[in-house]
Structures are given as C-alpha cells and as structure tokens.
C-alpha cells in the first residue's frame, strides 16, 4: 500500500493596509521585481517581508515566552550553560534583562548601605563584558553610541559626540569605558558605576552579534553575569531564589554533612538545613540570654560580612544594624539590631568570639558547598 506524501499546508490570511503602507509595499514589490528579474506580486512581497524578518520575529516571540515563566526559564538557562556552554539569542536576551535589574536596581552603595552590592569587582567584570561585546558589534557605526556614552557618565564630561564621524563616536565610547574603569578601580572612594547593565543589554539585543559569538565573548564573564541575573530575579520576584519547587531526591544538599555546633565562651553557633534547601545558622548565648536564627541566605552572607568588617565601625546594612558605644569605659561594645524591636549588646570579646566561630565554621567543605548552591540560586547578595 503506497503512502502519499502530504503537501505542506499554507495558511491564507488577509491584511488590511492603509494607503501609506500599501504604497510602501508597492515600492518594495517594484524593487524586488527589478532585483529578481521577474514579476513579483503584492502577496509575495508581503510574504518576503515576513521571511526577511523571521529570525527577529522568532527571537522576540521566544523572549516573550521565556519571560512568562522567569524562574523556570532562568533555572533552565543556568543548567543549559553549565552543561553545554551555549544559549540561544532569546536566552541571552532574557538573561541580559535580569543582569540589568541586578546591576542597577536596589544598589547598596556605601556609606549608606553595606556591603556594596553589586561589588566594585562585579561592576569591573560587567564593564569588561560590555567592552568585549561593543568591540564585536556587527556595524562599526553603532546607532547606540550616544546611549552607551551617556549610560557610562559621558555627558558629565566635556566630550561631545559627532553626528557624522563614526570613528569619533567609537573612540569617545572606548575612552569613556576606560575612564569608568579607572574610577571603579580606585579603592579609596566608592564611585557610581553608571548604567553598565543597560549597556550590556543593548549590546546583546541590538548590535547584531550572533548568539554563538556571544557564547564565546561572554564565557569568561559568566559567573558574574549569572550572579547579577539571579540577584535581578530576587529583586523583581518577591525576594525568591531561582529555584523551581522543593528539593528533589537528587539535590546534592541532601548529602552534605554540616559542622557540629561550635562554642566559644558563652557564644554557640550551629548550622542546620531549613526546608531542605535553605541553610540556617543558630546563634545562642549562655544562660538563655539570647538566641537568634538566621534562616535565609541573603541575611546569612550579610551577617558574615558584618562580622568581617573593621571592628571599630558601626554597620548599616539591609538586614542588620549596629551602633558602637560612645562610652570610653565600654570601648568596643556595640548594640546589634536584629529586628525593629529586637536588639542585643555585645562586648568586644563576644563580637570577636562570634566572628571567629563563623570563620571556623566557614572552613567546613560541606558548608562551603551548600553556600555555593545558595549563591547560584540567590545571586550576588554579600
């Protein structure tokens, strides 16, 4: 019995155009007729318009679909990169959108908030990533040079961009990248990094770089890009990690052995899993004086950063706040505010004991592995 091959089915649609658009399509039909050396109908011209833009249309549609389920999409993007080191153009677009959010929204900039998040180092890496993309753009005369220049603080300088000289604009952008890098590298004072995330997003989406080339260009910068993207997800989606559902039986955290409780004087520190995926740190003081549980990764890494900060300074962070005693007889004593209505006083020796316990616990290989898993899910936090 023969099997008949079915002819491909084509849908017929009708489009209503105003006179201006119809005239434009007619002009395009005439150019196609001359270029192809044969008659071209209005319908064929309209079809070829869509065909010419099919890749871009697919990219836009794919990005829209990815952003409908951001947590699942970002989790899949991370795992795909880990296993294949390749992403589609739409996946890079989605990642770049969250990189921008993570890099530019809810910044913690000293001295207002500590620690600096994103860090100076992350902004330097992001700037390097942007420069690499910019140098690989498809067209030398980028129509986005003005935006790059402004987002990197160029309009605050005396430099003006030429409307006609693409080489001058190119050099001005490269010079501004170098200027911004020099400012960020200066460790003596915190500098506003500019909108580098926006530059990266624009370069990925608008500079005509093939996704396979983007894979190669951005591979060295992946850890920082992902850390910012996961932070962007945390900011945009109700402080949730890039995590799909509860821990599965295959979750590596189920195999970790956390360190035993550590004690120094009246201070005790212990770690335990919180809901299979989170890592909880319990801080206790002898005689039932006080007990406090840190049960989310962002608070945990800020608490450790606070302990590692210079001991003669107060701390003003997103989650914790300390005030140093002004009484010379109680030098080194501080008050730590855990919540709006909860605080505890630490002597200098108690504070150092707690810091040393955290340092000792942090050396545990399994604790470090757990931190790495949480870092991948929460992104840059401290």
C-alpha positions as CSV (number, residue, x, y, z in Angstrom):
1,X,0.0,0.0,0.0
2,X,1.6,3.3,-1.1
3,X,1.8,6.2,1.3
4,X,1.0,9.5,-0.2
5,X,3.2,12.4,0.8
6,X,1.1,15.2,2.1
7,X,1.8,18.6,0.6
8,X,2.7,21.3,3.2
9,X,-0.2,23.3,4.2
10,X,-0.1,27.1,4.0
11,X,-2.5,29.3,5.8
12,X,-4.1,32.2,3.9
13,X,-4.5,35.4,5.7
14,X,-5.8,38.8,4.6
15,X,-4.3,42.0,5.8
16,X,-5.9,45.4,5.6
17,X,-3.4,48.2,4.9
18,X,-3.9,52.0,4.8
19,X,-2.8,53.8,1.7
20,X,0.6,54.8,3.1
21,X,1.6,51.2,4.0
22,X,0.1,49.9,0.7
23,X,2.3,52.4,-1.2
24,X,5.3,51.3,0.8
25,X,4.7,47.6,0.0
26,X,4.2,48.6,-3.7
27,X,7.6,50.3,-3.7
28,X,9.2,47.2,-2.1
29,X,7.5,45.0,-4.7
30,X,9.0,47.1,-7.5
31,X,12.5,46.8,-6.0
32,X,12.1,43.0,-5.7
33,X,10.9,42.8,-9.3
34,X,14.0,44.6,-10.6
35,X,16.3,42.7,-8.2
36,X,14.9,39.2,-9.1
37,X,14.3,39.9,-12.8
38,X,10.8,38.6,-12.7
39,X,7.3,39.8,-11.8
40,X,6.6,39.8,-8.0
41,X,3.0,40.0,-6.7
42,X,1.9,42.1,-3.8
43,X,1.2,38.9,-1.8
44,X,4.7,37.6,-2.5
45,X,6.2,40.9,-1.5
46,X,4.3,40.8,1.8
47,X,5.4,37.2,2.4
48,X,9.1,38.1,1.7
49,X,8.8,41.0,4.2
50,X,7.9,38.5,6.9
51,X,10.5,35.9,5.7
52,X,13.3,38.6,5.9
53,X,12.4,39.3,9.5
54,X,11.5,35.7,10.6
55,X,14.6,35.3,12.7
56,X,14.0,38.6,14.6
57,X,10.3,37.8,15.0
58,X,11.1,34.3,16.4
59,X,13.7,35.9,18.8
60,X,11.1,38.4,20.1
61,X,8.4,35.7,20.4
62,X,10.8,33.4,22.2
63,X,11.9,36.1,24.6
64,X,8.3,36.9,25.4
65,X,7.7,33.2,26.2
66,X,10.7,32.9,28.4
67,X,9.7,35.9,30.4
68,X,6.3,34.5,31.1
69,X,7.9,31.9,33.4
70,X,11.1,33.7,34.6
71,X,12.1,31.3,37.4
72,X,11.8,28.2,35.3
73,X,13.5,29.9,32.3
74,X,16.4,31.3,34.3
75,X,16.9,27.9,36.0
76,X,16.9,26.2,32.6
77,X,19.3,28.8,31.2
78,X,21.8,28.2,34.1
79,X,21.7,24.5,33.8
80,X,22.0,24.6,30.0
81,X,25.0,26.9,30.2
82,X,26.6,24.5,32.8
83,X,26.2,21.5,30.6
84,X,26.5,23.0,27.1
85,X,28.1,26.5,27.3
86,X,25.7,27.7,24.6
87,X,22.5,29.8,24.8
88,X,20.0,30.9,22.1
89,X,19.8,34.6,21.2
90,X,16.5,34.8,23.1
91,X,18.0,33.2,26.2
92,X,20.8,35.8,26.2
93,X,18.2,38.5,25.8
94,X,16.3,37.2,28.9
95,X,19.5,36.8,30.9
96,X,20.6,40.3,30.0
97,X,17.3,41.8,31.2
98,X,17.8,40.3,34.6
99,X,21.5,41.3,34.6
100,X,20.4,44.9,34.1
101,X,17.9,44.6,37.0
102,X,20.6,43.1,39.3
103,X,23.2,45.6,38.4
104,X,21.1,48.8,38.5
105,X,18.1,48.3,40.9
106,X,18.3,48.5,44.7
107,X,22.0,49.1,44.7
108,X,23.7,49.1,48.1
109,X,26.3,51.8,47.9
110,X,28.5,52.8,50.9
111,X,28.3,54.6,53.1
112,X,24.5,54.4,53.0
113,X,24.3,50.6,53.0
114,X,26.9,47.9,53.4
115,X,28.2,45.7,52.0
116,X,28.4,47.3,48.5
117,X,26.1,45.2,46.3
118,X,26.9,44.7,43.5
119,X,30.5,44.9,44.4
120,X,33.2,47.1,42.7
121,X,34.6,43.9,41.3
122,X,31.3,42.8,39.7
123,X,31.0,46.2,38.0
124,X,34.5,45.9,36.6
125,X,33.7,42.5,35.2
126,X,30.5,43.8,33.7
127,X,32.3,46.7,32.1
128,X,34.8,44.2,30.6
129,X,31.9,42.2,29.3
130,X,30.3,45.2,27.7
131,X,33.6,46.3,26.1
132,X,34.0,42.9,24.6
133,X,30.5,43.0,23.1
134,X,30.9,46.5,21.8
135,X,34.2,45.6,20.0
136,X,32.4,42.7,18.3
137,X,29.3,44.6,17.1
138,X,28.3,44.0,13.5
139,X,28.3,47.5,12.3
140,X,31.1,49.9,13.1
141,X,28.8,52.9,13.2
142,X,26.7,51.9,16.1
143,X,23.4,53.8,16.4
144,X,23.6,53.2,20.2
145,X,26.9,55.1,20.7
146,X,25.1,58.0,22.3
147,X,23.3,55.7,24.8
148,X,26.4,53.9,25.7
149,X,28.3,57.2,26.2
150,X,25.6,58.6,28.4
151,X,25.0,55.5,30.5
152,X,28.7,55.4,31.3
153,X,28.6,59.0,32.5
154,X,30.0,60.6,29.3
155,X,27.5,63.5,29.4
156,X,29.1,64.6,32.6
157,X,32.4,65.3,30.7
158,X,33.3,68.0,28.2
159,X,33.4,65.5,25.3
160,X,30.8,65.8,22.6
161,X,29.9,63.1,20.1
162,X,29.9,63.8,16.4
163,X,26.7,63.3,14.4
164,X,28.7,62.4,11.3
165,X,32.0,60.9,12.4
166,X,31.5,57.3,13.4
167,X,35.2,56.9,14.3
168,X,35.0,59.8,16.7
169,X,31.9,58.3,18.4
170,X,33.6,55.0,18.6
171,X,36.7,56.4,20.2
172,X,34.7,58.5,22.6
173,X,32.8,55.4,23.8
174,X,36.1,53.5,24.3
175,X,37.6,56.4,26.1
176,X,34.6,56.6,28.4
177,X,34.8,52.8,29.1
178,X,38.5,53.4,30.1
179,X,37.5,56.4,32.3
180,X,34.8,54.4,34.0
181,X,37.2,51.5,34.6
182,X,39.8,53.8,36.2
183,X,37.1,55.3,38.5
184,X,35.9,51.8,39.6
185,X,39.5,50.6,40.2
186,X,40.2,53.5,42.6
187,X,39.8,51.8,46.0
188,X,40.0,54.9,48.1
189,X,36.4,56.1,47.3
190,X,33.2,54.5,46.1
191,X,32.2,55.7,42.6
192,X,28.8,55.5,41.0
193,X,29.3,52.8,38.3
194,X,26.9,54.1,35.8
195,X,24.3,52.0,34.0
196,X,26.6,49.3,32.7
197,X,23.9,46.7,32.8
198,X,21.8,48.7,30.3
199,X,24.8,48.9,28.0
200,X,25.2,45.1,28.1
201,X,21.5,44.6,27.5
202,X,21.5,46.9,24.5
203,X,24.7,45.4,23.0
204,X,23.3,41.9,23.2
205,X,20.0,42.7,21.7
206,X,20.8,45.4,19.2
207,X,24.4,45.1,17.9
208,X,23.7,42.1,15.5
209,X,26.1,39.7,17.2
210,X,25.2,36.1,16.5
211,X,24.4,34.0,19.6
212,X,27.2,31.6,19.0
213,X,29.6,34.5,19.0
214,X,28.0,35.9,22.2
215,X,28.6,32.5,23.8
216,X,32.3,32.9,23.1
217,X,32.6,36.5,24.1
218,X,30.8,36.2,27.4
219,X,32.0,32.8,28.6
220,X,34.8,34.3,30.7
221,X,32.3,36.6,32.5
222,X,29.6,34.0,33.1
223,X,29.9,33.7,36.9
224,X,29.4,37.5,37.4
225,X,26.7,37.7,34.8
226,X,24.8,34.9,36.4
227,X,25.2,36.3,39.9
228,X,23.7,39.6,38.8
229,X,20.9,37.9,36.9
230,X,19.9,35.8,39.9
231,X,20.0,38.9,42.0
232,X,17.8,40.6,39.5
233,X,15.3,37.7,39.8
234,X,15.4,38.1,43.6
235,X,14.7,41.8,43.3
236,X,11.9,41.5,40.8
237,X,10.1,38.4,42.1
238,X,9.3,38.9,45.7
239,X,12.8,38.0,47.1
240,X,12.6,34.5,45.8
241,X,15.6,32.4,44.7
242,X,16.0,31.0,41.2
243,X,14.7,27.6,42.4
244,X,11.9,25.5,40.9
245,X,9.9,23.7,43.6
246,X,11.2,21.9,46.7
247,X,14.5,20.0,46.9
248,X,14.4,16.8,44.9
249,X,15.9,13.5,46.0
250,X,18.8,14.3,43.6
251,X,19.6,17.6,45.3
252,X,23.2,17.5,46.4
253,X,22.4,19.3,49.6
254,X,20.8,16.1,51.0
255,X,24.3,14.5,51.0
256,X,26.1,17.3,52.9
257,X,27.2,16.9,56.5
258,X,27.1,20.2,58.3
259,X,29.7,21.1,61.0
260,X,28.9,20.3,64.6
261,X,27.9,23.1,67.0
262,X,30.8,25.4,67.9
263,X,31.2,27.2,71.2
264,X,33.5,29.9,72.5
265,X,32.8,31.2,76.0
266,X,29.1,31.9,76.2
267,X,28.6,32.0,72.4
268,X,27.4,29.0,70.5
269,X,27.0,28.7,66.7
270,X,25.3,25.8,64.9
271,X,24.0,25.2,61.4
272,X,21.1,23.1,60.1
273,X,19.1,22.7,57.0
274,X,15.9,24.8,56.7
275,X,13.3,23.2,54.5
276,X,16.0,21.0,52.7
277,X,17.2,23.9,50.5
278,X,18.0,26.8,52.9
279,X,20.8,26.9,55.4
280,X,20.0,28.1,58.9
281,X,22.5,29.5,61.4
282,X,21.5,29.5,65.1
283,X,23.4,31.8,67.4
284,X,22.9,31.3,71.1
285,X,24.3,32.9,74.3
286,X,24.7,31.0,77.6
287,X,22.2,31.1,80.4
288,X,19.3,31.6,77.9
289,X,20.3,35.2,77.4
290,X,19.6,35.3,73.8
291,X,19.0,33.0,70.7
292,X,18.6,34.0,67.1
293,X,18.1,32.1,63.9
294,X,19.3,33.3,60.5
295,X,17.3,31.2,58.0
296,X,17.8,32.9,54.6
297,X,20.9,33.2,52.5
298,X,20.9,37.0,52.0
299,X,20.8,37.6,55.8
300,X,23.5,34.9,56.4
301,X,26.0,36.4,54.0
302,X,25.4,39.9,55.2
303,X,25.8,38.8,58.8
304,X,29.2,37.2,58.0
305,X,30.2,40.4,56.0
306,X,29.3,42.4,59.1
307,X,31.5,40.3,61.3
308,X,34.4,40.6,58.9
309,X,34.1,44.4,58.7
310,X,36.5,46.5,60.8
311,X,35.7,46.1,64.5
312,X,35.8,49.9,65.2
313,X,32.9,50.8,62.9
314,X,29.2,50.7,63.0
315,X,27.3,48.7,60.4
316,X,24.3,49.8,58.4
317,X,23.1,47.1,56.1
318,X,19.9,45.8,54.5
319,X,19.2,43.3,57.3
320,X,21.4,44.3,60.3
321,X,22.3,47.5,62.0
322,X,24.9,48.1,64.7
323,X,25.8,51.1,66.9
324,X,29.1,51.5,68.7
325,X,29.1,52.6,72.3
326,X,30.4,56.1,72.9
327,X,31.3,55.3,76.5
328,X,35.1,55.1,76.7
329,X,34.7,52.7,79.6
330,X,32.9,50.3,77.3
331,X,35.2,50.6,74.3
332,X,34.3,48.1,71.6
333,X,30.8,47.4,72.9
334,X,28.1,47.6,70.3
335,X,24.3,47.1,70.0
336,X,23.1,44.9,67.2
337,X,19.6,45.4,65.9
338,X,18.2,42.2,64.6
339,X,14.7,43.4,64.0
340,X,12.9,46.7,64.6
341,X,12.1,45.8,68.1
342,X,14.9,43.3,69.0
343,X,18.5,44.1,69.8
344,X,21.4,42.7,71.8
345,X,24.5,44.2,73.3
346,X,27.9,42.6,72.5
347,X,31.1,43.2,74.3
348,X,34.2,43.5,72.2
349,X,35.3,40.0,73.2
350,X,31.9,38.4,72.4
351,X,31.9,40.0,69.0
352,X,35.3,38.7,68.2
353,X,34.4,35.2,69.5
354,X,31.3,35.2,67.2
355,X,33.4,36.3,64.3
356,X,36.0,33.5,65.0
357,X,33.3,30.9,65.2
358,X,31.9,31.9,61.8
359,X,35.4,31.8,60.4
360,X,35.9,28.3,61.8
361,X,32.6,27.0,60.5
362,X,33.1,28.6,57.1
363,X,36.1,26.3,56.6
364,X,33.8,23.2,56.5
365,X,33.9,21.8,53.0
366,X,30.2,20.8,53.1
367,X,29.2,24.2,54.4
368,X,31.0,25.8,51.6
369,X,29.3,23.5,49.0
370,X,25.9,24.5,50.5
371,X,26.9,28.2,50.2
372,X,27.8,27.7,46.6
373,X,24.4,26.1,45.8
374,X,22.6,29.0,47.5
375,X,24.8,31.5,45.7
376,X,23.8,30.1,42.4
377,X,20.1,30.4,43.4
378,X,20.2,33.9,45.0
379,X,23.0,35.6,43.1
380,X,25.1,38.3,44.5
381,X,24.0,39.2,48.0
382,X,27.0,40.0,50.1
